[in-house]
Amino acid sequence: MDGNISIYAAPLQGYTEAAWRNAHHTVFGGTDGYFTPFVRIEKGAFRNKDLRDINPENNTAAIVPQLIASTGEEMERLVARIAEYDYTRMDVNMGCPFPLITAKGKGAGILPHPERVKELCDVIKRHPEISFSVKMRTGLESHDEWKALIEMLNNTPLEMITLHPRTGRQQYKGEADREAFGAFLAACRHKVVYNGDLLTPDDIDELTTRYPQTAGIMLGRGLLARPWLAAELRDGKTDDKALLYRKTLQMHDLIYDHLARTLEGGEQQLLSKIKPLWDYLLPDLGKKERKAILKSTKAVKYREAVRKACCE
Ligand SMILES: Cc1cc2nc3c(=O)[nH]c(=O)nc-3n(C[C@H](O)[C@H](O)[C@H](O)COP(=O)(O)O)c2cc1C
């Protein structure tokens, strides 16, 4: 793989909050930065958990806070609040496919509305002190919707655009459309980062060989599953499985300690927050080992099951 290509960790709400980002960065690293799940305004107010997640006091890795908005006014409020933490780099979500979000004209729901996208681009232009990027899909209903937006995006100062070539309606089903990515890449004057279904170094090699102009890749579920993937790409070598699993245990324990420190709801809350990690982590783990982890209802049993799965 081209050593100059950037590697980013994707935002996944419920998975890549500060506990995961800090632990991943400490144990595996290999990325050029971590994009946070989006900060939003809900019923007119900021959510405390979003603000805690981006607060520099809770972050040890380099992050890019992400925001989601459907109007210029909403985006201005978000930018002002995030800037209070002295961030000068922000990402704008135009890709979230969840119907509750798209129905409000946010995430991928903004893509069929060039006049709304223009409002967000105008906010970006009003803030030259901040370096913005956009993370988007090809469209809400069809892979063609970006075509009505590309001139406007090309004329907006942006650090990069990350494209996930599925439509919003597809959510996470079907294929990420590489052809659609190629068409976007050819038309976009900004750096373009590819995101979607990159699970192995071979997947990434194939993509970057086919589209050598790709400026970077953003890894989501692939990095949750094999947290060493970014470091493996960067270093061009794979450690042996026993070592990778031991490091995974180390990362897990850091996440566990972070949650134990910051959650106030006791053991059951902690287990309910950490178990989703196993939705993706170590897909090669045996069924028996995964079941022992998921069915543990006591912290001591849970930790023992995780240790056994990673080290025996
Ligand atoms: C549960 C879940 C939560 C997500 N949350 C966000 C989010 O907050 N912001 C965002 O831009 N993308 C979000 N995404 C999309 C991912 O960042 C990424 O674009 C998608 O998973 C495709 O990449 P992958 O195949 O590498 O996982 C989320 C995806 C999932 C499955």
The ligand as an SDF file (V2000), in Angstrom:
LIG
                    3D

 31 33  0  0  0  0  0  0  0  0999 V2000
  -23.8680    1.4530   14.6760 C   0  0  0  0  0  0  0  0  0  0  0  0
  -23.2810    2.4570   13.7280 C   0  0  0  0  0  0  0  0  0  0  0  0
  -23.1330    3.7800   14.1480 C   0  0  0  0  0  0  0  0  0  0  0  0
  -22.6100    4.7490   13.2710 C   0  0  0  0  0  0  0  0  0  0  0  0
  -22.4620    6.0540   13.6930 N   0  0  0  0  0  0  0  0  0  0  0  0
  -21.9590    6.9940   12.8220 C   0  0  0  0  0  0  0  0  0  0  0  0
  -21.7860    8.3690   13.2090 C   0  0  0  0  0  0  0  0  0  0  0  0
  -22.0700    8.7900   14.3370 O   0  0  0  0  0  0  0  0  0  0  0  0
  -21.2800    9.2180   12.2660 N   0  0  0  0  0  0  0  0  0  0  0  0
  -20.9530    8.8080   11.0010 C   0  0  0  0  0  0  0  0  0  0  0  0
  -20.4870    9.6210   10.1810 O   0  0  0  0  0  0  0  0  0  0  0  0
  -21.0820    7.5280   10.6300 N   0  0  0  0  0  0  0  0  0  0  0  0
  -21.5790    6.6170   11.5030 C   0  0  0  0  0  0  0  0  0  0  0  0
  -21.6780    5.3170   11.0970 N   0  0  0  0  0  0  0  0  0  0  0  0
  -21.1780    4.9350    9.7630 C   0  0  0  0  0  0  0  0  0  0  0  0
  -19.7040    4.4880    9.8100 C   0  0  0  0  0  0  0  0  0  0  0  0
  -18.8690    5.5660   10.1690 O   0  0  0  0  0  0  0  0  0  0  0  0
  -19.2400    3.9670    8.4300 C   0  0  0  0  0  0  0  0  0  0  0  0
  -19.4880    4.9710    7.4750 O   0  0  0  0  0  0  0  0  0  0  0  0
  -19.9750    2.7050    8.0130 C   0  0  0  0  0  0  0  0  0  0  0  0
  -19.9870    1.7540    9.0750 O   0  0  0  0  0  0  0  0  0  0  0  0
  -19.3330    2.0790    6.7650 C   0  0  0  0  0  0  0  0  0  0  0  0
  -17.9590    1.8130    6.9860 O   0  0  0  0  0  0  0  0  0  0  0  0
  -17.4140    0.3500    7.4140 P   0  0  0  0  0  0  0  0  0  0  0  0
  -17.9670   -0.6230    6.3960 O   0  0  0  0  0  0  0  0  0  0  0  0
  -15.9190    0.4950    7.3670 O   0  0  0  0  0  0  0  0  0  0  0  0
  -17.9600    0.0640    8.7790 O   0  0  0  0  0  0  0  0  0  0  0  0
  -22.2160    4.3550   11.9530 C   0  0  0  0  0  0  0  0  0  0  0  0
  -22.3580    3.0180   11.5590 C   0  0  0  0  0  0  0  0  0  0  0  0
  -22.8800    2.0760   12.4040 C   0  0  0  0  0  0  0  0  0  0  0  0
  -23.0040    0.6430   11.9390 C   0  0  0  0  0  0  0  0  0  0  0  0
  1  2  1  0
  2  3  1  0
  2 30  2  0
  3  4  2  0
  4  5  1  0
  4 28  1  0
  5  6  2  0
  6  7  1  0
  6 13  1  0
  7  8  2  0
  7  9  1  0
  9 10  1  0
 10 11  2  0
 10 12  1  0
 12 13  2  0
 13 14  1  0
 14 15  1  0
 14 28  1  0
 15 16  1  0
 16 17  1  0
 16 18  1  0
 18 19  1  0
 18 20  1  0
 20 21  1  0
 20 22  1  0
 22 23  1  0
 23 24  1  0
 24 25  2  0
 24 26  1  0
 24 27  1  0
 28 29  2  0
 29 30  1  0
 30 31  1  0
M  END
$$$$
